[in-house]
Amino acid sequence: MNQVSQKLSVLEKIGYSLGDLAANLVFQTLITYLAYFYTDIYGLDANHASALMLTVGLIAAFAFNPVIGALADRTESKWGKFRPWILWTAIPLGVIALLAFSTPDFSYKGKVIYAVVTYTLLLLFYSANNLPYSALSGVITGDMKERNSMSAYRFVAVMFAQFFVQVFMLPIIIAAGGGDKAVGIEKVMTALAIIGTIMLIITFLTSKERVTPKPEQKSSLKEDLVDLSKNKPWVIMLTLTTLIFITLAMKGGSYVYYFENYVDKDILASFIQPVTQFLSNIGMNFFGEDPVSAGFGLFNAGGIIFMIVGITLSKNLADKYGKRDVFGIALVISTLFITIFYFFSPQSVGLMFMSQILHGFFYGITIPLLWAMIADVADYSEWKNNRRATAIIFSAMMVGLKVGLSIGSALIASILNIFKYIPNAENQTAEAIQGTKLLVSIFPSIPFLIGAALLFLYEINKAKEVQIERELTARRSN
C-alpha cells in the first residue's frame, strides 16, 4: 500500500458526502414515491406496478451489481478504481432519473413499456454510480475511526436528501404543477437532476483512494466469489441489508397512502396549523396549499431531524461499544415505534408524530453503521484471504439493497391490491384502510426484527474490529 496519511480533511469528508446526497435525491424518491407515482400519477394498475417493480428490480440486482462490482475492482486509471465511475455516470444518471418520472402521452401498453425501459435504465446507472461510490469508502482510508467519522458525514448528507424528498417534495410537486402532480414531478426532477450531477462531479474532484492493493493481491472473479461464499459476516450483512431495505421501502412508500386515506384531515390540519402558518410567513406558501401533503411532509421532517441527532451520536457509541452491538440494540428499539402505529386511531395525530420522532432517533444511530460494517467486511476478507476485493463485496450489498427495495416496493402495490385499494378514490373501503395500517406498522416491523436477530451470528464485534485493523495495518506497512 502507498505510504500516505490515512487522515481525511473536513473538505474531503464533505466532498465525499455530497455523492450520497446526490444519489439519495434519486434513491429517496424511489423509496417514498415510486409505488405512488406508478399507481396514482402515472396510472398503472396496482398489479402491473407491483410486477414491474419486482421483476425489473430483481433482474437489475442480480445482473447489474455483480458485473459492475467485478469491473470496478479491475478498473485501472490515473484516478483510481472507483472515482472514474462517479464521473462517467454523473450526467446519465441525472437524465434517466428525469425520464423515469416523466408521464408521456402513450397508450396504456406504451406506458408499461416506457416504465419498464426507464426503470431498468435508472437502476443500471444508479448501480454504476453508487456501487463504486460505496466501494470508495473502503479504500479512501484504512483508519476505522476516520471511516466511522466519514460515514457520519455521509449519512448526515443522506438525511438532508431524505429531508428534502420526504418533507418538501410533495408540497412542491403540487405547487409547481398547479395541482397537476404529473407536471409538478417532472419540474422537480429536472431541478434535482442538475443539482445531483454537479454534486457527483464535486465528489470526484475532492476524493482520493489511499488503500491500494499490492499487485500480488490481484485475484480472479472466481477467487473473489469463492472468498465471498466462505465469508460468514458477508452473508449476514447481505441478508441484513436486504431485510432493512424491505422495511424502508415498505413503510417509506406507504406513508403517503396512510396520510391520504387514514389520518383525520381536520385534526391533522389543526395540529400542523401553527407550523404551516410560520412557514407561510417566511415565504414557504406551498405548505399551506394542501393539509395532507403538508402534514405528510412535517411528519417526515420530525423523524428526519431526530435521525440526524441519532447519526451524530453513532460514531462515539460505535467507537466505545462496537458497531454490531450498537446497531442491534438501536434497530430493535426503533422497530417498536413502527409497530405501535397499528394501534393509533385516525385522530391520534400527536402520537403518530411522536412515534415517528422516536423511531427516527433510534434508527438514525444505525444508519452510518450499516455501510461502515460492510467496509469492515471488506477488511475482514482481506485479513482472512490476504486479497482485497472491495467492490465485489459492496456489489453484493447493493444486490441486497436492490432486492430489498424491489420486494418492499412491490409489496406495497401488491398488498394494496389484495386489500382492494382504489387509486384516487374519495373514500376507501374499511378493508383498504386496514391494509394501509398494516403497511406502516406490522408488516415493516418483521424484517427489522429478523435482521436484529441475525446480528447475534455476526462475529465482528469491538474486539475483532481492533484486531483486524491492527494486523492489517502491520501487514500493509511491510
Residue pairs with C-beta under 8 A, 6 or more apart in sequence:
1 142
1 210
1 211
1 212
1 213
1 214
1 476
1 477
2 210
2 212
3 477
4 210
5 210
6 141
6 142
6 143
6 146
6 210
7 141
7 143
7 146
8 140
8 141
8 146
8 149
8 150
11 206
12 140
12 206
12 207
12 208
13 149
13 150
13 153
13 154
14 153
14 206
15 202
15 203
15 205
15 206
15 207
16 136
16 137
16 140
16 150
16 153
16 154
16 203
16 206
16 207
17 150
17 153
17 154
17 156
17 157
18 157
18 199
18 200
18 202
18 203
19 86
19 133
19 199
19 200
19 203
19 207
20 133
20 154
20 155
20 157
20 158
20 161
21 157
21 158
21 160
21 161
21 199
22 90
22 161
22 195
22 196
22 197
22 199
22 200
22 203
23 93
23 126
23 129
23 130
23 133
23 161
23 196
23 200
24 157
24 158
24 161
24 162
24 165
25 97
25 161
25 164
25 165
25 192
25 195
25 196
26 93
26 97
26 122
26 126
26 192
26 196
27 126
27 130
27 161
28 161
28 162
28 165
28 166
28 252
29 97
29 101
29 165
29 169
29 189
29 192
30 249
30 405
30 409
31 248
31 249
31 252
31 253
31 405
31 409
32 165
32 166
32 169
32 252
32 253
32 255
32 256
33 165
33 169
33 170
33 185
33 253
33 256
34 53
34 253
34 409
35 49
35 53
35 253
35 409
35 412
35 413
36 253
36 256
36 257
37 101
37 185
38 44
38 49
38 52
38 53
38 115
38 413
39 45
39 46
39 49
39 413
39 416
39 423
40 181
40 423
40 424
41 103
41 181
41 182
41 185
42 103
42 111
42 115
42 182
43 103
43 108
43 111
43 423
44 52
44 111
44 112
44 115
46 413
46 414
46 416
46 417
46 421
46 423
47 413
47 414
47 417
48 112
49 413
50 410
50 411
50 412
50 413
50 414
50 417
51 410
52 112
52 115
52 116
52 119
53 119
53 406
53 409
53 410
53 413
54 406
54 407
54 409
54 410
56 116
56 119
56 120
56 123
56 406
57 123
57 402
57 403
57 405
57 406
57 407
57 409
57 410
58 402
58 403
58 406
59 120
60 120
60 123
60 124
60 127
60 402
60 406
61 123
61 398
61 399
61 401
61 402
61 403
61 406
62 399
62 403
64 123
64 124
64 127
64 128
64 402
65 127
65 131
65 395
65 396
65 398
65 399
65 402
66 392
66 395
66 396
66 399
68 85
68 127
68 128
68 131
68 132
68 391
68 395
69 131
69 135
69 391
69 392
69 393
69 394
69 395
69 396
69 398
70 221
70 224
70 391
70 392
70 395
72 81
72 82
72 85
72 131
72 132
72 135
72 391
72 395
73 81
73 135
73 224
73 389
73 390
73 391
73 392
74 81
75 81
75 82
75 84
75 85
77 84
79 87
79 204
80 139
80 208
80 209
81 132
81 135
81 139
81 209
81 390
81 391
82 132
82 133
82 135
82 136
82 139
82 209
82 390
82 391
83 132
83 136
83 204
83 207
83 209
84 132
84 204
85 128
85 129
85 131
85 132
85 133
86 129
86 132
86 133
86 136
86 200
86 203
86 204
87 200
87 201
87 204
88 128
89 125
89 128
89 129
89 200
90 129
90 196
90 197
90 200
90 201
90 204
91 197
92 125
93 122
93 125
93 126
93 128
93 129
93 196
93 197
93 200
94 192
94 193
94 194
94 196
94 197
95 193
96 118
96 121
96 122
96 125
97 122
97 189
97 192
97 193
97 196
98 186
98 189
98 190
98 193
99 118
99 121
99 122
100 115
100 118
100 119
100 121
100 122
101 185
101 186
101 189
102 118
102 186
102 189
103 182
103 185
103 186
104 110
104 111
104 114
106 113
106 114
123 402
127 398
127 402
129 200
130 398
131 391
131 394
131 395
131 398
132 391
133 203
134 371
134 374
134 394
134 397
134 398
135 390
135 391
135 393
135 394
135 395
136 207
136 209
137 147
137 150
137 151
137 154
137 371
137 372
137 375
138 211
138 374
138 375
138 378
138 379
138 390
138 393
138 394
139 209
139 210
139 211
139 212
139 390
140 147
140 150
140 207
140 208
140 209
140 210
140 211
141 147
141 150
141 210
141 211
142 210
142 211
142 379
142 469
142 472
142 473
142 476
143 469
144 372
144 376
144 379
144 465
144 469
145 319
147 372
147 375
148 314
148 315
148 318
148 319
148 323
148 368
148 372
149 315
151 314
151 315
151 368
151 369
151 371
151 372
152 311
152 312
152 314
152 315
152 368
154 368
154 371
155 311
155 314
155 367
155 368
155 371
156 308
156 311
156 312
158 367
159 304
159 307
159 308
159 311
159 364
159 367
162 300
162 304
162 307
163 300
163 301
163 304
163 305
166 252
166 297
166 300
166 301
166 304
167 297
167 298
167 300
167 301
167 304
168 297
169 188
169 297
170 256
170 293
170 296
170 297
171 286
171 287
171 289
171 290
171 293
171 294
171 297
172 184
172 188
172 286
173 181
173 184
173 185
173 187
173 188
174 181
174 184
174 286
174 289
174 290
174 293
175 184
175 285
175 286
175 289
176 183
176 184
176 187
176 188
177 183
177 184
177 185
177 187
178 184
211 388
211 390
211 476
213 387
213 388
217 382
217 386
217 387
217 388
218 387
219 227
219 387
219 389
221 392
223 387
224 387
224 389
224 392
225 392
227 381
227 384
227 385
227 387
227 389
228 234
228 381
228 392
228 393
228 396
230 384
231 377
231 380
231 381
231 384
231 393
232 457
232 459
233 376
233 377
233 380
233 458
233 459
233 460
234 377
234 380
234 381
234 393
234 396
236 454
236 455
236 457
236 458
237 373
237 374
237 377
237 397
237 400
237 458
238 396
238 397
238 399
238 400
239 400
239 451
239 454
240 370
240 400
240 451
240 454
240 455
241 370
241 374
241 397
241 400
241 401
241 404
242 400
242 401
242 403
242 404
242 407
243 404
243 447
243 448
243 450
243 451
243 454
244 370
244 404
244 447
244 448
244 451
245 400
245 401
245 403
245 404
245 405
245 408
246 404
246 407
246 408
246 411
246 444
246 447
247 338
247 404
247 408
247 444
247 445
247 447
247 448
248 404
248 405
248 408
249 404
249 405
249 406
249 407
249 408
249 409
249 411
249 412
250 408
250 409
250 411
250 412
250 439
250 443
250 444
250 447
251 338
251 439
251 440
251 444
253 408
253 409
253 412
254 412
254 436
254 439
254 440
254 444
255 296
255 299
255 300
255 440
256 296
257 412
257 416
257 421
257 436
257 439
258 436
258 437
258 439
258 440
259 268
259 292
259 295
259 296
259 299
260 292
261 428
261 432
261 433
261 436
262 346
262 433
262 436
262 437
263 292
263 295
263 346
263 349
263 352
264 346
264 347
264 349
265 291
265 292
267 346
267 347
267 349
268 291
268 292
268 295
268 349
269 291
269 295
271 295
271 349
271 350
271 353
272 291
272 294
272 295
272 298
275 287
275 298
276 287
276 288
276 291
276 294
276 298
277 288
279 287
279 288
280 287
280 288
287 294
287 297
287 298
288 294
295 349
298 353
299 352
299 353
299 356
300 356
302 353
302 356
302 357
302 360
303 356
303 357
303 359
303 360
304 360
305 357
305 360
306 357
306 358
306 360
306 361
306 364
307 360
307 361
307 363
307 364
307 367
308 364
309 361
309 364
310 330
310 360
310 361
310 362
310 363
310 364
310 365
310 366
310 367
311 364
311 365
311 367
311 368
313 365
314 326
314 364
314 365
314 366
314 367
314 368
314 369
315 368
317 326
317 365
318 326
318 368
318 369
318 372
321 462
322 461
322 462
322 463
322 465
323 369
323 372
323 373
323 376
323 460
323 462
323 465
324 373
324 455
324 458
324 460
324 461
324 462
325 461
325 462
326 365
326 366
326 369
327 365
327 366
327 369
327 370
327 373
327 455
328 452
328 455
328 456
330 362
330 363
330 365
330 366
331 362
331 363
331 366
331 448
331 451
331 452
331 455
332 448
332 449
332 452
333 362
334 358
334 359
334 361
334 362
334 363
334 366
334 448
335 445
335 448
335 449
335 452
337 355
337 356
337 358
337 359
337 362
338 359
338 440
338 441
338 444
338 445
338 448
339 441
339 442
339 445
340 355
340 441
341 352
341 355
341 437
341 440
341 441
342 437
342 438
342 441
342 442
344 351
344 352
344 355
373 460
374 393
374 394
374 397
376 460
376 465
376 468
377 393
377 460
378 388
378 389
378 390
378 393
378 394
379 468
379 469
379 472
380 460
380 468
381 387
381 388
381 389
381 393
382 388
382 472
383 468
383 471
383 472
404 447
408 444
411 439
411 443
412 439
415 435
415 438
415 439
415 443
416 432
416 435
416 436
416 439
418 435
419 431
419 432
419 434
419 435
419 436
420 429
420 431
420 432
420 435
421 428
421 432
421 435
421 436
422 428
422 429
422 432
428 436
460 468
